[in-house]
Amino acid sequence: MRSLTLSGCNTRPFGGYLKALAVLRLVSEQADPEARAWWRQDSLTLGTKLSQDELLEFFLHSYSPTPIVAPWNGGSGFYEKDRKIGIDAIANCTDHRFTEYRTSIERVREWDEVKSSKTEKSEEESRRVAVLRKCRNHLPDRAVEWLDASIGIAADGARSFAPVLGTGGNEGRLDYTNNFMERLATLLISPDAKEHGRELLENALFSTPTGWFRAWSAGQYDPGRAGGANQGQGVESSSPTNPWDFILTMEGAVAWASGLYRRQGVSYGSFLCSPFTVRASAVGYGSATASDKDKARAEIWAPVWTKPACYAEIKVLLREGRASVAGAPARNGIQFAEAATSLGIDRGISRFQRYSLLKRRGDSYVALPAGEFPAGYRSESDRVRQFAEVLGHLDREDLPPGCESLRRSVDSAIYEVLLRSGSERIRAMLASFGRLICRFATTGRSVRVHTGLAAGPWLEACGWSCPEVRIAAAISSIFDRKVGPIRENLSSASKVFAWTGSSLPDRLVSVLSRRLQIAISMESDRNPFGGACPLHAGDATLFIERAVDDSMIEDLIFAFTCLDWSNFAQPPSERGEVLPVYAVLKYLFLPGKLEVNTEWTRLRSDPRIISQLLAGRVGDAAGLAFQRLRVAGLRPLDVSYQGGPDPKRLAAALLIPVRTGRDFSSLILHSPKEEATYKQGN
């Protein structure tokens, strides 16, 4: 068995992929039943007894084309005003390999529904359905194979279409079948073109140079040669194409779409369920826009296998291949990506080449390559599945104005997690979700976010070593029995909304002041700033010194409101430097009790400290805290706290829950022996 590398049959564009299927199918059925094929990088390798010359001779002199006809369509060659160059040439050809094709054409031409195509508009659909039924009942089996691939009839008589073949074998005014016949006639019947047929075939299969391209439409299968506006010289142009490319693409489409995926159970309205075809998700490619969801016909995930397989095996794969998530069929691009990373894909597939059938040329579609996606289990798919449940709760809400792009960015981030994995991308996914939650929360919409994600595993997945994750987690975990959780301060639909200001420090200070005000009005005996995730005070230093990304922190604060903090066990983290001025101020904002002189007491926050900091008087604020600590029975160090950190960020950092201990107390108390014992909690 020889191995032939078909460098002209590549995974991109979609036409190249379909050509590869066509070669395997036609060689296996008509020349070498033992043929095998597999993908090596981006090109198909054909394992066959045929040499390269014998393969070329097969297509030039032995290949029997599939009888591809579409008499239900105007422009198919069967009607008075249709172009008839190709259909007449085949009908009059005596070559034995066109026998089935010739028979199909002759039978169709005898039908009354085709002879008299002038029907009332109201009766046109029933006429087309009648033609379809006759095609299925009276045409040769190979022609019926094409019918099965292109069009179906539901029980109620409605027609349905496979996305890969347009709307029943045509794309707008471009009829695939008539073009197929004309190109066959040009290459295999016309004596004037036969001398160039071999050179064109070598180009189609092996990418050898040729100068015999012709200005024919490539249809949706090769966007680079589709022609149209701004695709060449002048306003409109037709790009030169190889007629063999179109012929093999159509033959490959029969192989692809003949495996109509009825087991998937996915409804496409007017489309048949094709193999590995789902609703489009406008993510994962550079030109993705919000309108693509409405402009897309479907999304195709073409499987790429790297081990030799015969056509019978590939046929089974295309007919019975599965893409499932938690036992349910994948319905869109995001779910298909999830299936590809969670053992929801058949074995033997190494990766997928993704295509989106988008409206890009007026009312015409193109199969736009949307990137490769490796198949194989990745643990991130489990996280995405959990996250999808939370996102599903939010999707039941009506999106506020302007949220469409934010929602799409969440899908894009999910796709990136599944594609490339890693804590950075999980962090980006939750940040995009946080921006969406923020838009809901700050537009007056009352929405209850489902808190079903265990905080510990998700914070680890986001990267606990990232200070933005730690700070956001600490803030979002804030809860007080009387004042309530911090998420109430983040929603403008709440009476205690406080997320106002022009920057993150402004908004944190606003929440700090509001929670303190509520606690005072309720005569609470504790500071309402405790949380399930207190940090080492060194993290507050990073915030105060602008060593973190404020935007990321804000996005994650909103995202982490969906975390479940019960049974949370905080991961260890490195200890950083603690600012003495922060320590002396924070002592008055601790939520727990302090043991001073064998008695447990609570220190109460002083609103004047916040006012002093916002006025830029750090020394005065520290002096006030110094006096309050002395009154409480502690012996703080009498040092100057003038200047230094940004006063507003220092004030905002007072909201961050922190742990205390020897390294914290020793910064402000006279002696470690005299340090206060701190009990966390409310």
C-alpha positions as CSV (number, residue, x, y, z in Angstrom):
1,M,0.0,0.0,0.0
2,R,1.3,3.4,-1.0
3,S,0.9,6.6,1.0
4,L,0.0,9.6,-1.1
5,T,0.0,13.1,0.5
6,L,-2.8,15.1,-1.0
7,S,-1.5,18.6,-0.4
8,G,-4.5,20.0,-2.3
9,C,-7.0,18.4,0.2
10,N,-6.5,20.4,3.4
11,T,-8.6,21.0,6.5
12,R,-9.0,24.7,5.3
13,P,-11.0,25.9,3.5
14,F,-14.1,23.8,4.0
15,G,-14.0,22.9,0.3
16,G,-10.6,21.3,0.9
17,Y,-11.9,19.2,3.7
18,L,-14.9,18.0,1.5
19,K,-12.5,17.3,-1.3
20,A,-10.6,14.9,1.0
21,L,-13.8,13.1,1.9
22,A,-14.6,12.9,-1.8
23,V,-11.3,11.3,-2.7
24,L,-11.6,8.7,0.1
25,R,-15.2,7.9,-0.8
26,L,-14.8,7.7,-4.6
27,V,-11.5,5.7,-4.5
28,S,-13.0,3.3,-1.9
29,E,-16.2,2.7,-3.9
30,Q,-14.9,2.6,-7.4
31,A,-11.2,1.8,-7.4
32,D,-9.7,0.4,-4.2
33,P,-12.0,-1.0,-1.4
34,E,-9.0,-1.3,0.9
35,A,-8.1,2.4,0.7
36,R,-7.4,4.2,4.0
37,A,-7.0,7.8,4.8
38,W,-5.8,10.0,7.7
39,W,-4.8,13.5,8.4
40,R,-1.1,14.4,8.7
41,Q,-0.9,18.0,10.0
42,D,-3.4,19.8,7.7
43,S,-3.3,17.6,4.6
44,L,-4.9,14.2,3.9
45,T,-2.8,11.2,3.4
46,L,-4.3,8.4,1.2
47,G,-3.2,4.9,1.8
48,T,-4.0,3.0,-1.4
49,K,-2.7,0.4,-3.9
50,L,-2.9,3.2,-6.6
51,S,0.2,5.2,-7.5
52,Q,-0.1,8.9,-8.1
53,D,-0.4,8.4,-11.8
54,E,-3.0,5.7,-11.4
55,L,-5.0,7.9,-9.0
56,L,-5.0,10.7,-11.7
57,E,-6.0,8.2,-14.4
58,F,-8.9,6.9,-12.3
59,F,-10.5,10.3,-12.0
60,L,-9.8,11.2,-15.6
61,H,-11.0,8.0,-17.2
62,S,-12.9,5.7,-14.8
63,Y,-14.5,8.0,-12.2
64,S,-18.3,7.7,-12.4
65,P,-19.9,11.0,-11.1
66,T,-22.8,10.9,-8.6
67,P,-26.0,11.8,-10.4
68,I,-26.4,15.2,-8.6
69,V,-29.7,16.7,-9.8
70,A,-32.1,19.2,-8.2
71,P,-35.2,19.4,-10.5
72,W,-37.2,21.0,-7.7
73,N,-35.1,24.1,-8.1
74,G,-35.3,26.7,-10.8
75,G,-31.9,27.1,-12.5
76,S,-31.2,23.4,-12.2
77,G,-31.1,22.9,-16.0
78,F,-34.4,21.3,-16.4
79,Y,-36.5,24.3,-17.2
80,E,-36.9,26.5,-20.2
81,K,-34.9,29.5,-19.2
82,D,-32.1,27.6,-17.4
83,R,-28.5,27.3,-18.6
84,K,-28.3,23.9,-20.3
85,I,-24.6,23.4,-21.4
86,G,-23.8,20.8,-18.8
87,I,-27.1,18.9,-18.6
88,D,-27.4,18.6,-22.4
89,A,-23.8,17.4,-22.7
90,I,-24.3,14.6,-20.1
91,A,-27.7,13.7,-21.6
92,N,-26.1,13.2,-25.0
93,C,-22.9,11.5,-23.7
94,T,-22.4,7.8,-24.5
95,D,-19.6,7.3,-22.0
96,H,-20.6,4.4,-19.8
97,R,-19.6,6.1,-16.6
98,F,-22.3,8.7,-17.2
99,T,-25.0,6.0,-17.6
100,E,-26.8,6.6,-14.2
101,Y,-26.5,10.4,-14.7
102,R,-28.0,10.1,-18.2
103,T,-30.8,7.9,-16.9
104,S,-31.6,10.3,-14.1
105,I,-31.9,13.3,-16.5
106,E,-34.0,11.4,-18.9
107,R,-36.5,10.2,-16.3
108,V,-36.8,13.7,-14.7
109,R,-37.5,15.3,-18.1
110,E,-40.5,13.0,-18.6
111,W,-42.3,14.2,-15.5
112,D,-45.3,16.5,-15.9
113,E,-44.3,18.5,-12.9
114,V,-41.1,19.4,-14.7
115,K,-42.4,19.7,-18.2
116,S,-44.9,22.3,-17.0
117,S,-43.3,24.5,-14.4
118,K,-45.7,27.3,-14.7
119,T,-47.8,26.9,-11.5
120,E,-49.6,29.3,-9.2
121,K,-47.4,30.7,-6.4
122,S,-49.6,29.1,-3.8
123,E,-49.1,25.7,-5.5
124,E,-45.3,25.9,-6.1
125,E,-44.4,24.3,-2.8
126,S,-46.6,21.3,-3.3
127,R,-45.2,21.0,-6.9
128,R,-41.6,20.9,-5.5
129,V,-42.5,18.3,-2.9
130,A,-44.1,16.2,-5.6
131,V,-40.9,16.4,-7.6
132,L,-38.9,15.4,-4.6
133,R,-41.1,12.4,-3.9
134,K,-40.7,11.2,-7.5
135,C,-37.0,11.6,-7.4
136,R,-36.8,9.4,-4.3
137,N,-39.1,6.8,-5.9
138,H,-37.8,6.6,-9.5
139,L,-34.2,7.7,-9.7
140,P,-31.2,5.4,-9.3
141,D,-29.8,4.6,-5.8
142,R,-26.8,6.9,-6.2
143,A,-29.0,9.8,-7.1
144,V,-31.1,9.1,-4.0
145,E,-27.9,9.2,-1.9
146,W,-27.5,12.8,-3.1
147,L,-31.2,13.5,-2.3
148,D,-30.7,12.2,1.3
149,A,-27.7,14.5,1.6
150,S,-29.3,17.7,0.4
151,I,-33.0,17.7,1.3
152,G,-35.7,15.9,3.3
153,I,-39.4,15.9,3.6
154,A,-41.0,16.0,7.0
155,A,-44.2,14.1,7.8
156,D,-46.2,17.3,7.3
157,G,-44.8,17.7,3.8
158,A,-42.4,20.6,4.7
159,R,-38.9,20.5,3.2
160,S,-35.8,20.6,5.3
161,F,-32.2,21.3,4.3
162,A,-28.7,20.3,5.2
163,P,-26.7,23.5,5.9
164,V,-23.7,22.2,4.0
165,L,-25.7,22.2,0.8
166,G,-27.5,25.5,1.1
167,T,-31.2,25.3,0.6
168,G,-31.6,22.0,-1.2
169,G,-28.7,22.2,-3.6
170,N,-28.5,25.9,-4.3
171,E,-27.2,29.1,-2.8
172,G,-29.3,32.1,-3.8
173,R,-29.1,32.1,-7.6
174,L,-26.2,29.7,-7.7
175,D,-27.5,26.2,-8.4
176,Y,-24.9,23.7,-7.3
177,T,-26.2,20.8,-9.5
178,N,-26.2,22.7,-12.7
179,N,-22.7,24.1,-12.1
180,F,-21.6,20.5,-11.2
181,M,-22.9,19.2,-14.5
182,E,-21.3,22.0,-16.5
183,R,-17.9,21.5,-14.9
184,L,-18.1,17.8,-15.5
185,A,-18.9,18.4,-19.1
186,T,-16.0,20.8,-19.5
187,L,-13.4,18.5,-18.0
188,L,-14.6,15.0,-18.9
189,I,-16.8,15.4,-22.1
190,S,-15.7,18.5,-24.0
191,P,-12.7,17.5,-26.3
192,D,-11.3,21.1,-26.1
193,A,-10.9,21.0,-22.3
194,K,-9.6,17.4,-21.8
195,E,-6.0,18.4,-22.5
196,H,-6.0,20.7,-19.5
197,G,-8.0,18.3,-17.3
198,R,-5.0,16.4,-16.0
199,E,-3.1,19.5,-15.0
200,L,-6.1,20.9,-13.2
201,L,-6.7,17.6,-11.4
202,E,-3.0,17.5,-10.3
203,N,-3.5,21.0,-8.9
204,A,-6.7,20.0,-7.1
205,L,-5.1,17.0,-5.5
206,F,-1.5,17.8,-5.1
207,S,-1.3,21.7,-5.4
208,T,0.9,21.6,-8.5
209,P,1.0,24.9,-10.4
210,T,-1.4,25.5,-13.2
211,G,-2.5,28.4,-15.3
212,W,-5.9,27.0,-16.4
213,F,-8.2,28.3,-13.7
214,R,-11.5,29.7,-14.9
215,A,-13.7,32.5,-13.6
216,W,-16.4,30.3,-12.0
217,S,-18.1,30.8,-8.6
218,A,-16.7,28.8,-5.7
219,G,-19.8,29.1,-3.7
220,Q,-19.7,29.0,0.1
221,Y,-17.0,26.5,0.4
222,D,-13.9,28.6,-0.4
223,P,-14.3,32.2,1.0
224,G,-11.0,33.3,-0.5
225,R,-12.3,32.5,-4.0
226,A,-15.9,33.4,-3.6
227,G,-15.7,36.6,-5.6
228,G,-18.0,39.6,-5.0
229,A,-17.4,43.1,-3.9
230,N,-13.8,44.2,-3.2
231,Q,-12.5,40.7,-4.0
232,G,-10.4,41.8,-7.0
233,Q,-10.1,44.5,-9.7
234,G,-13.2,46.6,-10.1
235,V,-16.3,46.8,-7.9
236,E,-17.4,43.2,-8.5
237,S,-15.2,40.3,-9.6
238,S,-15.2,36.6,-10.1
239,S,-12.1,34.9,-8.7
240,P,-10.5,32.2,-10.9
241,T,-11.2,28.7,-9.6
242,N,-10.3,25.1,-10.5
243,P,-13.4,23.2,-11.8
244,W,-12.1,20.0,-10.3
245,D,-12.2,21.7,-6.8
246,F,-15.9,22.3,-7.2
247,I,-16.6,18.7,-8.5
248,L,-14.8,17.1,-5.7
249,T,-16.3,19.4,-3.1
250,M,-19.8,18.4,-4.3
251,E,-18.9,14.7,-4.1
252,G,-17.5,15.3,-0.6
253,A,-20.7,17.1,0.4
254,V,-22.6,13.9,-0.4
255,A,-20.2,12.0,1.9
256,W,-20.6,14.5,4.7
257,A,-24.3,15.2,4.6
258,S,-25.4,11.7,3.8
259,G,-24.8,11.0,7.5
260,L,-27.8,13.1,8.6
261,Y,-27.5,13.2,12.3
262,R,-31.0,12.1,13.4
263,R,-29.8,10.9,16.7
264,Q,-28.6,14.3,17.8
265,G,-32.2,15.4,18.2
266,V,-31.2,19.0,17.4
267,S,-33.8,21.1,15.6
268,Y,-32.7,23.7,13.1
269,G,-36.1,24.7,11.9
270,S,-35.7,24.4,8.1
271,F,-32.4,22.5,8.3
272,L,-31.8,18.8,8.6
273,C,-29.6,17.6,11.4
274,S,-26.2,17.2,9.8
275,P,-23.2,15.5,11.4
276,F,-21.3,17.6,13.9
277,T,-23.5,20.6,13.1
278,V,-24.9,22.9,15.7
279,R,-26.3,26.3,16.1
280,A,-23.7,29.0,15.6
281,S,-21.9,30.7,18.5
282,A,-20.3,34.0,17.5
283,V,-17.0,33.4,19.5
284,G,-13.5,32.1,18.8
285,Y,-12.7,34.0,15.6
286,G,-11.4,37.5,14.9
287,S,-14.3,38.8,12.8
288,A,-17.0,37.7,15.3
289,T,-19.7,40.2,15.8
290,A,-23.0,40.3,17.8
291,S,-25.0,40.1,14.5
292,D,-23.3,36.8,13.5
293,K,-25.7,34.9,15.7
294,D,-28.6,36.1,13.5
295,K,-26.7,35.9,10.2
296,A,-25.3,32.4,10.7
297,R,-26.9,29.4,9.1
298,A,-25.1,26.9,11.3
299,E,-21.8,25.9,12.7
300,I,-19.8,22.9,11.5
301,W,-17.2,21.0,13.5
302,A,-15.2,18.9,11.0
303,P,-13.5,15.9,12.7
304,V,-9.8,15.4,12.0
305,W,-8.4,11.9,12.6
306,T,-4.7,10.9,12.6
307,K,-5.0,7.1,12.4
308,P,-5.7,5.3,9.1
309,A,-9.4,4.7,8.6
310,C,-11.4,3.2,5.7
311,Y,-14.4,5.0,4.2
312,A,-16.8,2.6,6.0
313,E,-15.4,3.7,9.4
314,I,-15.6,7.4,8.4
315,K,-19.1,6.9,7.2
316,V,-20.1,5.4,10.5
317,L,-18.4,8.3,12.3
318,L,-20.3,10.9,10.2
319,R,-23.6,9.1,10.7
320,E,-23.4,8.1,14.3
321,G,-20.7,10.4,15.7
322,R,-21.8,12.0,19.0
323,A,-21.2,15.3,20.7
324,S,-22.8,15.3,24.1
325,V,-22.6,17.2,27.4
326,A,-23.9,15.5,30.5
327,G,-25.7,13.0,28.4
328,A,-27.5,15.6,26.3
329,P,-26.6,16.5,22.7
330,A,-24.5,19.6,22.1
331,R,-26.7,22.3,20.6
332,N,-24.4,25.2,20.0
333,G,-20.7,26.0,19.5
334,I,-20.0,26.5,23.2
335,Q,-21.6,23.2,24.1
336,F,-19.8,21.4,21.3
337,A,-16.5,22.8,22.7
338,E,-17.5,21.5,26.1
339,A,-18.2,18.1,24.7
340,A,-14.8,18.0,22.9
341,T,-13.1,18.5,26.3
342,S,-15.2,16.3,28.5
343,L,-15.1,12.8,26.9
344,G,-18.3,13.6,25.0
345,I,-16.7,12.9,21.7
346,D,-16.0,9.6,19.9
347,R,-12.5,8.1,20.2
348,G,-10.1,8.5,17.4
349,I,-10.8,12.2,16.7
350,S,-7.7,14.2,17.5
351,R,-9.1,17.7,16.8
352,F,-11.9,19.6,15.0
353,Q,-11.7,22.2,12.3
354,R,-14.5,24.6,13.0
355,Y,-16.5,26.5,10.4
356,S,-19.2,29.0,10.7
357,L,-21.7,29.4,7.8
358,L,-22.1,33.1,7.9
359,K,-23.9,35.6,5.7
360,R,-21.0,37.7,4.4
361,R,-21.8,38.5,0.7
362,G,-25.2,40.1,0.5
363,D,-27.6,37.2,1.0
364,S,-25.0,34.6,0.3
365,Y,-23.2,32.5,2.9
366,V,-19.5,31.5,3.3
367,A,-18.0,28.7,5.3
368,L,-15.7,30.9,7.4
369,P,-12.9,28.9,9.2
370,A,-13.3,29.6,12.9
371,G,-10.2,27.9,14.2
372,E,-9.0,24.5,15.3
373,F,-10.1,22.9,18.5
374,P,-8.2,19.9,20.1
375,A,-10.3,17.0,21.3
376,G,-9.5,15.4,24.7
377,Y,-10.4,15.6,28.3
378,R,-9.5,18.8,30.2
379,S,-10.5,19.4,33.8
380,E,-11.6,22.9,32.9
381,S,-14.6,21.4,31.2
382,D,-16.0,20.3,34.6
383,R,-15.7,23.9,35.8
384,V,-17.4,25.2,32.7
385,R,-20.3,22.8,33.2
386,Q,-20.8,24.0,36.8
387,F,-20.5,27.6,35.7
388,A,-23.1,27.0,32.9
389,E,-25.7,26.2,35.6
390,V,-25.1,29.6,37.3
391,L,-25.1,31.3,33.9
392,G,-28.3,29.5,33.0
393,H,-30.1,31.1,35.9
394,L,-29.1,34.5,34.7
395,D,-30.1,33.7,31.1
396,R,-33.6,33.3,32.3
397,E,-33.7,37.1,33.0
398,D,-34.3,39.7,30.4
399,L,-31.0,41.4,29.5
400,P,-30.9,45.1,30.3
401,P,-30.1,47.4,27.4
402,G,-26.5,47.2,26.3
403,C,-25.9,43.8,27.8
404,E,-25.8,41.8,24.6
405,S,-22.1,42.4,24.0
406,L,-21.3,41.6,27.7
407,R,-23.2,38.4,27.4
408,R,-21.3,37.5,24.2
409,S,-18.0,38.3,25.9
410,V,-18.9,35.7,28.6
411,D,-19.4,33.1,25.8
412,S,-16.1,34.1,24.3
413,A,-14.3,33.7,27.6
414,I,-15.9,30.2,28.1
415,Y,-14.7,29.2,24.7
416,E,-11.1,30.4,25.5
417,V,-11.2,28.3,28.7
418,L,-12.2,25.2,26.8
419,L,-9.7,25.9,24.0
420,R,-6.6,26.8,26.0
421,S,-7.4,26.2,29.7
422,G,-5.4,27.6,32.6
423,S,-6.2,29.7,35.6
424,E,-5.7,33.0,33.7
425,R,-8.5,32.1,31.4
426,I,-10.8,30.9,34.1
427,R,-10.1,34.2,35.8
428,A,-11.0,36.1,32.6
429,M,-14.2,34.1,32.3
430,L,-15.3,35.0,35.7
431,A,-14.3,38.6,35.2
432,S,-16.5,38.8,32.1
433,F,-19.3,37.3,34.1
434,G,-18.7,39.9,36.8
435,R,-19.1,42.7,34.2
436,L,-22.4,41.3,33.2
437,I,-23.6,41.0,36.8
438,C,-22.4,44.5,37.4
439,R,-24.5,45.8,34.5
440,F,-27.6,44.0,35.9
441,A,-26.9,45.2,39.5
442,T,-26.2,48.9,38.6
443,T,-29.2,49.4,36.3
444,G,-31.8,48.9,38.9
445,R,-32.7,45.3,38.0
446,S,-33.4,43.0,40.9
447,V,-31.7,39.8,40.1
448,R,-30.8,36.9,42.4
449,V,-27.6,35.3,41.3
450,H,-27.5,31.5,41.9
451,T,-24.8,30.8,44.5
452,G,-24.0,27.3,43.6
453,L,-20.2,27.3,43.1
454,A,-18.1,26.1,46.0
455,A,-15.7,29.0,46.9
456,G,-12.6,26.9,47.6
457,P,-12.2,25.0,44.4
458,W,-13.1,28.0,42.2
459,L,-10.7,30.3,43.9
460,E,-8.0,27.7,43.4
461,A,-9.0,27.4,39.8
462,C,-8.7,31.2,39.3
463,G,-5.2,31.2,40.8
464,W,-5.0,31.9,44.5
465,S,-1.5,33.2,44.0
466,C,-3.1,36.2,42.1
467,P,-3.6,39.1,44.5
468,E,-6.6,40.4,42.6
469,V,-8.3,37.1,43.2
470,R,-7.5,37.2,46.9
471,I,-8.6,40.8,47.4
472,A,-11.8,40.3,45.4
473,A,-12.6,37.1,47.3
474,A,-12.1,38.8,50.7
475,I,-14.4,41.7,49.8
476,S,-17.1,39.6,48.2
477,S,-17.2,37.3,51.2
478,I,-18.1,40.2,53.6
479,F,-21.2,39.3,55.7
480,D,-22.8,40.6,58.9
481,R,-25.9,39.1,60.6
482,K,-27.5,42.5,61.0
483,V,-26.2,44.5,58.1
484,G,-26.3,41.6,55.6
485,P,-24.0,40.5,52.8
486,I,-22.0,42.9,50.7
487,R,-23.9,42.0,47.6
488,E,-26.8,44.0,48.9
489,N,-24.6,47.1,48.7
490,L,-23.8,46.3,45.1
491,S,-27.3,46.3,43.7
492,S,-29.1,49.5,42.9
493,A,-32.4,47.7,43.4
494,S,-31.5,47.4,47.1
495,K,-32.3,50.0,49.8
496,V,-28.7,49.8,51.0
497,F,-27.0,50.2,47.6
498,A,-23.7,52.0,47.9
499,W,-21.6,51.1,44.9
500,T,-21.1,54.7,43.7
501,G,-18.1,56.8,42.7
502,S,-15.8,57.2,39.8
503,S,-13.2,54.6,40.7
504,L,-12.8,51.4,42.6
505,P,-11.4,53.2,45.7
506,D,-14.3,55.6,45.6
507,R,-16.8,52.8,45.5
508,L,-15.2,50.8,48.2
509,V,-15.1,53.8,50.5
510,S,-18.8,54.4,49.7
511,V,-19.6,50.8,50.8
512,L,-17.4,51.1,53.9
513,S,-19.3,54.3,55.0
514,R,-22.7,52.9,54.2
515,R,-22.2,49.7,56.1
516,L,-20.8,51.6,59.1
517,Q,-23.8,54.0,58.9
518,I,-26.3,51.1,58.9
519,A,-24.5,49.4,61.9
520,I,-24.6,52.6,63.9
521,S,-28.3,53.2,63.1
522,M,-29.1,49.6,64.2
523,E,-27.0,50.1,67.4
524,S,-24.9,47.1,66.4
525,D,-22.1,46.2,68.8
526,R,-19.8,45.0,66.1
527,N,-18.1,46.3,62.9
528,P,-19.9,44.9,59.8
529,F,-16.7,44.2,57.9
530,G,-16.1,40.5,58.7
531,G,-15.8,37.9,55.9
532,A,-15.3,34.3,55.2
533,C,-12.0,35.0,53.5
534,P,-9.9,37.3,55.6
535,L,-6.4,38.0,54.1
536,H,-3.0,38.7,55.4
537,A,-2.7,42.5,55.7
538,G,0.2,42.4,53.2
539,D,-2.5,42.1,50.5
540,A,-4.0,45.3,51.6
541,T,-0.6,46.9,51.1
542,L,-0.6,45.8,47.5
543,F,-3.9,47.5,47.0
544,I,-2.8,50.7,48.8
545,E,0.4,50.9,46.7
546,R,-1.4,50.4,43.4
547,A,0.3,47.1,42.7
548,V,-2.9,45.4,41.5
549,D,-5.4,45.8,38.7
550,D,-8.4,47.6,40.0
551,S,-10.6,46.7,37.0
552,M,-9.9,43.0,37.5
553,I,-10.7,43.3,41.3
554,E,-14.0,45.0,40.6
555,D,-15.1,42.5,38.0
556,L,-14.2,39.6,40.2
557,I,-16.0,41.1,43.2
558,F,-19.3,40.9,41.3
559,A,-18.5,37.4,39.9
560,F,-17.6,36.0,43.4
561,T,-21.0,37.0,44.7
562,C,-22.1,33.7,43.1
563,L,-19.7,31.7,45.3
564,D,-20.9,29.5,48.2
565,W,-18.7,30.3,51.2
566,S,-20.0,27.5,53.5
567,N,-17.2,25.1,54.5
568,F,-14.7,27.4,52.9
569,A,-11.1,26.4,53.8
570,Q,-8.8,29.2,52.9
571,P,-5.6,28.2,50.9
572,P,-2.3,29.4,52.3
573,S,-0.6,32.5,50.7
574,E,2.6,34.4,51.1
575,R,2.9,37.1,53.7
576,G,3.7,40.5,52.5
577,E,4.8,43.8,54.1
578,V,2.2,45.5,56.3
579,L,2.0,49.3,56.5
580,P,2.1,50.5,60.2
581,V,-0.4,53.3,59.4
582,Y,-2.8,50.7,57.9
583,A,-2.4,48.5,60.9
584,V,-3.2,51.2,63.5
585,L,-6.3,52.3,61.4
586,K,-7.5,48.8,60.7
587,Y,-7.6,47.8,64.4
588,L,-10.7,50.0,64.8
589,F,-12.4,48.3,61.8
590,L,-11.9,44.7,62.9
591,P,-15.2,42.8,63.2
592,G,-14.2,40.4,66.0
593,K,-13.4,40.7,69.7
594,L,-10.1,41.7,71.3
595,E,-8.9,40.3,74.6
596,V,-7.5,43.3,76.6
597,N,-6.4,42.8,80.2
598,T,-8.1,39.4,80.4
599,E,-11.5,40.9,79.2
600,W,-13.1,40.5,75.7
601,T,-14.1,43.7,74.1
602,R,-15.0,45.1,70.7
603,L,-13.5,48.2,69.1
604,R,-16.0,50.4,67.3
605,S,-15.2,52.1,64.0
606,D,-15.1,55.9,64.0
607,P,-16.7,57.6,60.9
608,R,-14.4,60.6,61.5
609,I,-11.4,58.4,60.5
610,I,-12.9,58.0,57.0
611,S,-13.6,61.7,56.7
612,Q,-10.1,62.6,57.7
613,L,-8.6,60.2,55.1
614,L,-10.9,61.5,52.4
615,A,-9.7,65.0,53.3
616,G,-6.1,63.8,52.9
617,R,-5.2,64.1,56.6
618,V,-3.6,60.7,57.2
619,G,-1.7,61.9,60.3
620,D,-4.9,63.2,61.9
621,A,-6.8,60.0,61.1
622,A,-3.9,57.9,62.6
623,G,-3.8,60.2,65.7
624,L,-7.5,59.7,66.2
625,A,-7.1,55.9,65.9
626,F,-4.1,56.1,68.4
627,Q,-6.3,57.8,71.0
628,R,-9.1,55.3,70.5
629,L,-6.8,52.4,71.0
630,R,-5.4,53.9,74.2
631,V,-8.9,54.4,75.5
632,A,-9.6,50.7,74.9
633,G,-6.6,49.8,77.1
634,L,-4.0,49.1,74.5
635,R,-0.5,50.6,74.4
636,P,0.1,51.7,70.7
637,L,3.5,52.9,69.7
638,D,3.6,56.7,69.7
639,V,5.1,57.4,66.3
640,S,4.3,59.8,63.5
641,Y,2.1,58.6,60.6
642,Q,2.3,61.7,58.4
643,G,2.5,61.3,54.6
644,G,3.1,58.1,52.8
645,P,0.2,56.2,51.2
646,D,-2.6,57.5,49.1
647,P,-5.3,58.5,51.6
648,K,-8.3,57.4,49.5
649,R,-6.8,54.0,48.8
650,L,-5.9,53.7,52.5
651,A,-9.5,54.4,53.4
652,A,-10.8,51.9,50.8
653,A,-8.4,49.2,52.1
654,L,-10.2,49.4,55.5
655,L,-13.1,47.4,54.0
656,I,-10.8,44.5,53.1
657,P,-11.2,41.7,55.8
658,V,-7.7,40.8,57.2
659,R,-6.3,38.4,59.7
660,T,-4.4,39.7,62.7
661,G,-1.5,38.1,64.6
662,R,1.9,38.8,66.0
663,D,3.3,40.3,62.8
664,F,0.3,42.6,62.6
665,S,0.1,43.7,66.3
666,S,3.8,44.2,66.7
667,L,3.7,47.0,64.3
668,I,1.6,49.2,66.6
669,L,1.7,47.8,70.1
670,H,4.5,48.5,72.6
671,S,5.5,44.9,73.3
672,P,4.6,41.5,71.9
673,K,3.8,40.5,75.5
674,E,1.1,43.2,75.6
675,E,-0.4,42.4,72.2
676,A,-4.2,41.9,72.1
677,T,-5.6,38.5,71.4
678,Y,-8.1,38.7,68.5
679,K,-11.1,36.5,67.9
680,Q,-12.4,36.5,64.4
681,G,-16.1,36.4,63.9
682,N,-19.3,38.2,64.5
